[in-house]
Amino acid sequence: MEFAGIVAGLICTGIIWVIILILALIQLFKRTDLEQNSKIAWLAFLVLVPFAGLFVYIVSNWNKSKNLLWISVLGLALSVALTVYFVYSREHRDVAAEKGIQVTAQQLFEAFAADEAKANTLYLDKAIEITGEVINVSTNQDGNIVVDFKTNDPFFVINCTFKTDPGALKAGDNITFKGICTGYIPDANVVINEGVLVK
């Protein structure tokens, strides 16, 4: 799944929820059957416990707010549909045809360890052509080959997943890998996906 597509889907979900929350608050404060203190209590509950609060409000005030349930169901369906759209309809990149930013595994590690925000501007979602020593070769749950590149920190690796089978690789090999940098896990690894073996 594309990281950027997931982020876009989450943003849309947040916007949809805010719209539904605003509708619930408008309905809440238009009600004449509740005292002001009750309205304030519901307001605090809806804001502090967002999704669960909206559900509890609808169930507890079914006769007055059942229309919000249908709006919420439609909102949920729309957010799921938008997330699927953003993830799977994005044009898939052909990393083999892109010019990669050439860097060693150690240089990439040092860039993220020193300043993650700056490293993100340089490398995140960009084609990276990384050279280094393989310290581990494995297969992920999707059957793709994953290699870890060595750095001078024994607890930190550059984690690279191949899009196509690179053939026989083993620990100790020095290779050049090109893929898309998808993020950084502090004190663990930099993740690069959709990769191909350059040499």
Backbone as JSON, one array per atom type, in Angstrom:
{
  "sequence": "MEFAGIVAGLICTGIIWVIILILALIQLFKRTDLEQNSKIAWLAFLVLVPFAGLFVYIVSNWNKSKNLLWISVLGLALSVALTVYFVYSREHRDVAAEKGIQVTAQQLFEAFAADEAKANTLYLDKAIEITGEVINVSTNQDGNIVVDFKTNDPFFVINCTFKTDPGALKAGDNITFKGICTGYIPDANVVINEGVLVK",
  "N": [[0.84, -1.19, 0.0], [0.46, 2.21, -0.73], [2.22, 4.67, 0.99], [1.76, 7.47, 0.9], [-0.84, 7.5, -0.14], [-2.3, 6.35, 1.94], [-1.96, 8.29, 3.92], [-3.31, 10.43, 2.68], [-5.89, 9.35, 2.66], [-6.39, 9.18, 5.43], [-6.41, 11.89, 6.08], [-8.68, 12.74, 4.67], [-10.59, 11.23, 6.05], [-10.43, 12.45, 8.56], [-11.36, 15.03, 7.92], [-13.99, 14.45, 7.12], [-15.01, 13.43, 9.53], [-14.84, 15.74, 11.16], [-16.74, 17.37, 9.89], [-19.09, 15.87, 10.39], [-19.08, 15.99, 13.18], [-19.46, 18.75, 13.57], [-22.05, 19.02, 12.55], [-23.38, 17.47, 14.46], [-22.96, 19.01, 16.75], [-24.27, 21.37, 16.08], [-26.89, 20.42, 15.95], [-27.14, 19.6, 18.62], [-27.02, 22.03, 20.12], [-29.24, 23.31, 19.18], [-31.3, 22.02, 20.3], [-34.16, 21.98, 22.4], [-34.92, 20.5, 24.49], [-32.97, 19.95, 26.28], [-31.04, 20.96, 29.12], [-28.8, 23.75, 29.65], [-26.42, 23.01, 30.97], [-26.34, 20.26, 30.44], [-25.98, 20.29, 27.71], [-23.43, 21.42, 27.56], [-21.97, 19.44, 28.84], [-22.31, 17.29, 27.03], [-21.03, 18.45, 24.85], [-18.34, 18.6, 25.76], [-17.85, 15.85, 26.04], [-18.13, 14.92, 23.39], [-16.02, 16.24, 22.15], [-13.74, 15.44, 23.59], [-13.76, 12.65, 23.48], [-13.77, 11.6, 20.63], [-14.77, 9.72, 18.29], [-16.06, 7.59, 19.68], [-17.58, 9.14, 21.4], [-19.41, 10.4, 19.67], [-20.84, 8.18, 18.79], [-21.99, 7.25, 21.2], [-23.56, 9.47, 21.83], [-25.42, 9.47, 19.72], [-26.74, 6.98, 20.12], [-27.75, 7.34, 22.71], [-29.48, 9.4, 22.33], [-31.45, 8.66, 20.48], [-33.98, 9.16, 19.19], [-33.79, 11.83, 18.58], [-31.49, 12.08, 17.11], [-31.08, 10.15, 15.1], [-30.76, 10.6, 12.43], [-28.15, 11.43, 12.27], [-26.77, 9.06, 12.52], [-27.08, 7.79, 10.03], [-25.78, 9.65, 8.44], [-23.23, 9.39, 9.53], [-22.65, 6.72, 8.86], [-22.63, 6.92, 6.06], [-20.5, 8.72, 5.88], [-18.4, 7.15, 6.89], [-18.32, 5.11, 4.93], [-17.64, 6.67, 2.73], [-15.09, 7.62, 3.49], [-13.64, 5.23, 3.59], [-13.84, 4.47, 0.9], [-12.5, 6.6, -0.34], [-9.94, 6.31, 0.73], [-9.18, 3.79, -0.32], [-9.24, 4.51, -3.0], [-7.19, 6.51, -3.13], [-5.0, 4.99, -2.41], [-4.83, 2.83, -4.26], [-5.3, 3.84, -6.81], [-3.34, 5.53, -7.46], [-0.71, 6.42, -9.62], [1.58, 3.95, -10.25], [4.99, 3.99, -9.52], [7.85, 3.58, -11.6], [10.6, 2.59, -10.49], [12.95, 1.72, -11.57], [13.29, 3.2, -13.85], [13.76, 5.71, -12.95], [16.03, 8.34, -12.02], [18.22, 7.8, -9.48], [19.02, 9.13, -6.21], [22.27, 9.11, -5.32], [23.83, 7.42, -2.7], [25.58, 6.22, 0.18], [24.94, 3.49, 2.45], [25.78, 4.15, 5.01], [25.99, 6.96, 4.88], [23.29, 7.64, 4.5], [22.18, 6.73, 6.88], [23.54, 8.43, 8.72], [22.54, 10.91, 7.92], [19.77, 10.79, 8.61], [20.0, 10.24, 11.34], [21.22, 12.53, 12.3], [19.56, 14.75, 11.58], [16.38, 14.42, 11.26], [14.19, 15.78, 10.07], [15.37, 17.37, 8.07], [16.58, 15.36, 6.54], [14.31, 14.06, 5.64], [13.3, 15.94, 3.82], [15.2, 15.73, 1.88], [15.22, 13.04, 1.07], [12.77, 11.58, 1.46], [10.15, 9.79, -0.11], [11.48, 9.76, -2.49], [13.54, 8.52, -5.2], [16.12, 6.43, -4.26], [19.46, 5.53, -4.59], [21.25, 3.25, -3.22], [24.29, 2.15, -1.79], [26.04, -0.49, -0.24], [26.98, -2.8, 2.44], [25.45, -5.93, 2.74], [23.79, -7.19, 5.54], [21.84, -8.89, 6.29], [19.46, -11.12, 4.87], [16.14, -11.67, 3.99], [12.7, -12.86, 3.71], [9.63, -11.24, 3.22], [6.12, -11.06, 4.38], [4.74, -10.89, 2.04], [6.18, -12.29, 0.26], [8.35, -11.01, -0.84], [11.8, -10.22, -1.35], [13.87, -9.05, 1.23], [16.43, -6.92, 2.25], [18.89, -6.01, 4.66], [20.96, -3.28, 5.14], [24.22, -2.71, 6.33], [25.23, -0.49, 8.97], [27.33, 1.73, 10.92], [26.25, 1.59, 13.37], [25.24, -0.88, 15.49], [22.58, -1.35, 16.08], [21.04, -0.23, 14.16], [19.75, -0.28, 10.92], [19.57, -0.11, 7.3], [16.66, -0.73, 5.81], [15.58, -2.56, 3.14], [13.3, -3.34, 0.62], [12.74, -5.52, -2.06], [11.19, -5.08, -5.22], [11.22, -6.77, -7.36], [12.54, -10.06, -7.88], [15.84, -10.31, -6.82], [17.62, -12.3, -7.25], [20.23, -14.56, -6.13], [21.31, -13.56, -3.01], [23.42, -12.75, -0.25], [24.49, -12.41, 3.2], [27.14, -10.14, 3.67], [27.6, -9.54, 1.04], [28.32, -6.86, -1.2], [26.28, -4.5, -2.52], [24.34, -2.51, -4.86], [21.4, -0.85, -4.48], [18.24, 0.28, -5.64], [15.5, 2.21, -4.75], [12.35, 3.44, -3.35], [12.33, 5.8, -0.84], [10.56, 5.46, 2.07], [10.28, 6.22, 4.7], [11.33, 6.78, 8.16], [12.27, 5.05, 11.03], [12.88, 6.01, 14.13], [15.91, 5.25, 15.82], [15.97, 2.7, 14.79], [15.54, 1.92, 11.86], [15.93, 3.02, 8.41], [13.47, 2.95, 5.91], [13.15, 1.53, 2.74], [11.43, 0.95, -0.2], [9.92, -0.92, -3.0], [12.07, -1.71, -4.59], [14.92, -2.29, -6.82], [17.62, -4.3, -8.01], [20.66, -2.81, -8.7], [23.38, -3.26, -9.05]],
  "CA": [[0.0, 0.0, 0.0], [1.24, 3.43, -0.86], [2.19, 5.47, 2.21], [1.11, 8.76, 0.62], [-2.26, 7.25, -0.31], [-2.87, 6.13, 3.27], [-2.0, 9.6, 4.57], [-4.41, 11.18, 2.06], [-7.13, 8.76, 3.15], [-6.57, 9.6, 6.83], [-6.77, 13.31, 6.08], [-10.08, 12.8, 4.25], [-11.38, 10.71, 7.16], [-10.47, 13.5, 9.58], [-12.23, 16.12, 7.45], [-15.36, 13.95, 7.17], [-15.42, 13.37, 10.94], [-15.06, 17.11, 11.64], [-18.03, 17.82, 9.35], [-20.15, 15.19, 11.13], [-19.06, 16.55, 14.53], [-20.08, 20.08, 13.51], [-23.5, 18.79, 12.41], [-23.88, 16.99, 15.75], [-22.95, 20.13, 17.69], [-25.36, 22.28, 15.69], [-28.14, 19.8, 16.41], [-27.13, 19.6, 20.08], [-27.31, 23.35, 20.68], [-30.57, 23.73, 18.75], [-32.3, 21.26, 21.06], [-34.83, 22.71, 23.47], [-35.27, 19.57, 25.56], [-31.81, 19.78, 27.15], [-30.56, 22.12, 29.85], [-27.51, 24.25, 29.18], [-25.35, 22.19, 31.55], [-26.31, 18.99, 29.71], [-25.39, 20.57, 26.4], [-21.98, 21.62, 27.76], [-21.4, 18.11, 29.14], [-22.24, 16.55, 25.76], [-19.98, 19.09, 24.05], [-17.03, 18.14, 26.26], [-17.72, 14.43, 25.73], [-17.94, 14.77, 21.95], [-14.7, 16.75, 21.77], [-12.67, 14.69, 24.26], [-13.79, 11.24, 23.04], [-14.4, 11.89, 19.33], [-15.59, 8.73, 17.59], [-16.91, 6.91, 20.66], [-18.52, 10.14, 21.9], [-20.47, 10.58, 18.68], [-21.65, 6.95, 18.81], [-22.77, 7.25, 22.45], [-24.55, 10.54, 21.72], [-26.48, 9.02, 18.8], [-27.51, 5.9, 20.76], [-28.44, 7.87, 23.88], [-30.49, 10.37, 21.9], [-31.82, 8.06, 19.2], [-35.12, 9.81, 18.54], [-33.42, 13.17, 18.12], [-30.26, 12.12, 16.31], [-30.87, 8.97, 14.26], [-30.26, 11.04, 11.12], [-26.68, 11.5, 12.35], [-26.24, 7.71, 12.29], [-26.98, 7.55, 8.58], [-24.7, 10.53, 7.95], [-21.96, 8.78, 9.97], [-22.42, 5.52, 8.03], [-22.22, 7.41, 4.74], [-19.16, 9.29, 6.03], [-17.46, 6.03, 7.01], [-18.2, 4.48, 3.62], [-16.91, 7.6, 1.87], [-13.68, 7.67, 3.89], [-13.03, 3.97, 3.13], [-13.75, 4.52, -0.56], [-11.45, 7.56, -0.71], [-8.64, 5.71, 1.08], [-8.9, 2.78, -1.35], [-8.95, 5.24, -4.24], [-5.88, 7.16, -3.05], [-3.93, 3.98, -2.3], [-4.69, 1.93, -5.41], [-5.43, 4.48, -8.12], [-2.14, 6.32, -7.72], [0.16, 5.86, -10.65], [2.71, 3.27, -9.63], [6.25, 4.48, -10.05], [8.82, 2.62, -12.1], [11.84, 3.08, -9.9], [14.08, 1.37, -12.45], [13.44, 4.24, -14.88], [14.07, 6.99, -12.31], [17.41, 8.6, -11.61], [18.26, 7.74, -8.02], [20.0, 9.91, -5.45], [23.31, 8.15, -4.94], [24.24, 7.59, -1.32], [25.94, 4.96, 0.83], [24.09, 3.17, 3.6], [26.28, 4.92, 6.16], [25.62, 8.37, 4.7], [21.86, 7.75, 4.72], [22.01, 6.59, 8.32], [24.02, 9.64, 9.39], [21.64, 12.02, 7.6], [18.57, 10.69, 9.42], [20.34, 10.3, 12.76], [21.59, 13.9, 12.64], [18.45, 15.69, 11.43], [15.34, 13.67, 10.55], [13.38, 16.68, 9.24], [16.17, 17.74, 6.89], [16.74, 14.15, 5.74], [13.03, 13.82, 4.97], [13.19, 16.83, 2.65], [16.16, 15.29, 0.87], [15.09, 11.66, 0.63], [11.46, 10.95, 1.59], [9.36, 9.6, -1.33], [12.35, 9.94, -3.65], [14.32, 7.34, -5.59], [17.43, 6.4, -3.61], [20.36, 4.48, -5.06], [22.06, 3.06, -2.02], [25.35, 1.15, -1.89], [26.53, -0.88, 1.07], [27.16, -4.22, 2.73], [24.27, -6.64, 3.22], [24.04, -7.97, 6.77], [20.77, -9.87, 6.48], [18.53, -11.33, 3.75], [14.95, -12.39, 4.46], [11.52, -12.75, 2.86], [8.52, -10.71, 4.0], [4.87, -11.82, 4.29], [4.26, -10.85, 0.65], [7.08, -13.08, -0.55], [9.4, -10.17, -1.42], [13.11, -10.28, -0.71], [14.22, -7.87, 2.03], [17.82, -6.91, 2.7], [19.3, -4.97, 5.6], [22.31, -2.78, 4.92], [24.99, -2.45, 7.55], [25.73, 0.84, 9.32], [28.29, 1.59, 12.03], [25.47, 1.41, 14.59], [24.75, -2.27, 15.44], [21.13, -1.41, 16.29], [20.39, 0.55, 13.11], [20.0, -0.79, 9.57], [18.76, 0.42, 6.2], [15.8, -1.86, 5.47], [15.23, -2.4, 1.73], [12.45, -4.41, 0.08], [12.8, -5.61, -3.52], [9.95, -5.24, -5.98], [11.44, -7.96, -8.19], [13.52, -11.0, -7.3], [17.2, -9.92, -7.21], [18.49, -13.46, -7.39], [20.91, -15.02, -4.91], [22.04, -12.58, -2.21], [23.77, -13.28, 1.08], [25.17, -11.48, 4.08], [28.53, -9.89, 3.27], [27.62, -9.0, -0.33], [28.23, -5.42, -1.4], [25.38, -4.29, -3.64], [23.69, -1.2, -5.03], [19.95, -1.06, -4.49], [17.51, 1.51, -5.91], [14.1, 2.11, -4.35], [11.69, 4.65, -2.88], [12.44, 5.97, 0.6], [9.2, 5.65, 2.58], [10.21, 6.71, 6.06], [12.39, 6.56, 9.13], [11.86, 4.64, 12.36], [14.0, 6.43, 14.98], [16.66, 4.23, 16.56], [15.73, 1.36, 14.24], [15.97, 1.81, 10.47], [15.31, 3.75, 7.31], [12.77, 1.97, 5.09], [13.14, 1.8, 1.32], [10.6, -0.08, -0.83], [9.76, -0.93, -4.47], [13.44, -1.65, -5.08], [15.52, -3.17, -7.83], [19.07, -4.45, -7.88], [21.41, -2.08, -9.73], [24.58, -4.11, -9.29]],
  "C": [[0.87, 1.24, 0.0], [1.06, 4.29, 0.39], [1.46, 6.79, 2.0], [-0.39, 8.61, 0.46], [-2.96, 7.05, 1.02], [-3.01, 7.46, 4.01], [-3.16, 10.44, 4.01], [-5.76, 10.67, 2.54], [-7.42, 9.17, 4.58], [-6.98, 11.06, 6.92], [-8.24, 13.47, 5.7], [-11.0, 12.3, 5.37], [-11.53, 11.76, 8.26], [-11.41, 14.63, 9.19], [-13.7, 15.69, 7.53], [-15.86, 13.91, 8.61], [-15.69, 14.76, 11.49], [-16.4, 17.65, 11.16], [-19.19, 17.19, 10.12], [-20.23, 15.74, 12.56], [-19.74, 17.92, 14.57], [-21.59, 19.96, 13.38], [-24.11, 18.35, 13.73], [-23.96, 18.14, 16.76], [-24.05, 21.14, 17.37], [-26.69, 21.73, 16.18], [-28.26, 19.86, 17.93], [-27.57, 20.95, 20.64], [-28.64, 23.93, 20.18], [-31.67, 23.05, 19.57], [-32.86, 22.09, 22.21], [-35.18, 21.8, 24.65], [-34.12, 19.31, 26.52], [-31.46, 21.08, 27.85], [-29.18, 22.52, 29.35], [-26.35, 23.42, 29.71], [-25.21, 20.84, 30.84], [-25.67, 19.17, 28.34], [-23.87, 20.72, 26.52], [-21.3, 20.28, 28.05], [-21.26, 17.28, 27.88], [-21.15, 17.13, 24.86], [-18.61, 18.59, 24.45], [-16.8, 16.68, 25.9], [-17.43, 14.2, 24.25], [-16.55, 15.21, 21.51], [-13.58, 15.89, 22.33], [-12.61, 13.23, 23.81], [-14.48, 11.21, 21.68], [-15.33, 10.82, 18.76], [-16.56, 8.03, 18.54], [-17.97, 7.88, 21.19], [-19.69, 10.34, 20.96], [-21.41, 9.37, 18.68], [-22.56, 6.93, 20.04], [-23.88, 8.31, 22.39], [-25.72, 10.09, 20.84], [-27.36, 7.97, 19.46], [-28.34, 6.45, 21.92], [-29.58, 8.82, 23.51], [-31.09, 9.95, 20.56], [-32.94, 8.8, 18.48], [-34.76, 11.16, 17.96], [-32.27, 13.16, 17.11], [-30.03, 10.93, 15.41], [-30.41, 9.35, 12.85], [-28.74, 11.14, 11.1], [-26.05, 10.12, 12.13], [-26.06, 7.45, 10.82], [-25.9, 8.44, 7.96], [-23.34, 9.94, 8.31], [-21.62, 7.55, 9.14], [-21.96, 5.92, 6.63], [-20.81, 7.99, 4.79], [-18.1, 8.22, 6.12], [-17.24, 5.36, 5.66], [-17.4, 5.37, 2.66], [-15.43, 7.63, 2.21], [-12.94, 6.4, 3.46], [-12.82, 4.0, 1.62], [-12.63, 5.46, -1.0], [-10.06, 7.0, -0.4], [-8.23, 4.67, 0.05], [-8.51, 3.46, -2.66], [-7.54, 5.82, -4.21], [-4.74, 6.14, -3.04], [-3.72, 3.26, -3.62], [-4.81, 2.6, -6.77], [-4.24, 5.36, -8.44], [-1.29, 5.63, -8.78], [1.38, 5.23, -10.0], [4.02, 3.66, -10.33], [7.12, 3.33, -10.54], [10.19, 3.1, -11.65], [13.05, 2.79, -10.78], [14.35, 2.45, -13.47], [13.81, 5.59, -14.29], [15.55, 7.11, -12.0], [17.45, 8.67, -10.1], [19.3, 8.68, -7.43], [21.03, 8.94, -4.92], [23.83, 8.46, -3.53], [24.67, 6.23, -0.77], [24.99, 4.73, 2.01], [24.49, 3.99, 4.81], [25.88, 6.4, 6.05], [24.13, 8.58, 4.95], [21.54, 7.66, 6.21], [22.39, 7.87, 9.05], [23.09, 10.82, 9.13], [20.39, 11.98, 8.47], [18.86, 10.78, 10.91], [20.63, 11.73, 13.2], [20.41, 14.85, 12.61], [17.36, 15.03, 10.58], [14.54, 14.56, 9.6], [14.11, 17.06, 7.96], [16.33, 16.54, 5.96], [15.45, 13.82, 4.99], [12.87, 14.68, 3.73], [14.1, 16.37, 1.52], [15.79, 13.94, 0.25], [13.67, 11.08, 0.62], [10.68, 10.96, 0.28], [10.17, 9.85, -2.6], [13.09, 8.65, -3.95], [15.73, 7.46, -5.0], [18.24, 5.25, -4.19], [21.43, 4.31, -3.99], [23.05, 1.91, -2.21], [25.83, 0.81, -0.48], [26.64, -2.38, 1.21], [25.88, -4.81, 3.3], [24.62, -7.39, 4.5], [22.95, -9.01, 7.02], [19.89, -9.92, 5.24], [17.37, -12.15, 4.26], [13.83, -12.24, 3.43], [10.36, -12.26, 3.7], [7.24, -11.51, 3.76], [4.28, -11.83, 2.89], [5.15, -11.65, -0.29], [8.19, -12.29, -1.22], [10.7, -10.3, -0.63], [13.4, -8.95, 0.0], [15.68, -7.99, 2.45], [18.02, -5.77, 3.69], [20.74, -4.59, 5.3], [22.96, -2.43, 6.25], [25.29, -0.97, 7.71], [26.72, 0.65, 10.47], [27.59, 1.51, 13.39], [24.86, 0.01, 14.56], [23.24, -2.41, 15.61], [20.35, -0.72, 15.18], [20.76, -0.02, 11.76], [19.2, 0.03, 8.56], [17.98, -0.76, 5.64], [15.23, -1.66, 4.06], [14.45, -3.61, 1.21], [12.48, -4.37, -1.45], [11.41, -5.76, -4.11], [10.02, -6.48, -6.85], [12.54, -8.8, -7.56], [14.93, -10.62, -7.77], [18.13, -11.1, -7.47], [19.17, -13.78, -6.06], [21.68, -13.88, -4.25], [22.32, -13.19, -0.85], [24.46, -12.2, 1.9], [26.64, -11.37, 3.66], [28.65, -9.36, 1.85], [27.59, -7.47, -0.29], [27.41, -5.17, -2.67], [24.94, -2.83, -3.73], [22.22, -1.46, -5.3], [19.29, 0.28, -4.79], [16.04, 1.3, -5.58], [13.58, 3.45, -3.87], [11.77, 4.72, -1.36], [11.06, 6.31, 1.16], [9.15, 6.07, 4.05], [11.37, 6.26, 6.93], [11.77, 6.15, 10.46], [13.01, 4.97, 13.29], [14.59, 5.29, 15.79], [16.4, 2.82, 16.05], [16.23, 1.26, 12.81], [15.33, 2.87, 9.59], [14.7, 2.7, 6.4], [12.75, 2.43, 3.63], [12.43, 0.64, 0.62], [10.63, 0.03, -2.36], [11.12, -0.99, -5.17], [13.82, -2.63, -6.16], [17.02, -3.23, -7.58], [19.76, -3.74, -9.03], [22.67, -2.87, -10.08], [25.0, -4.78, -7.98]]
}
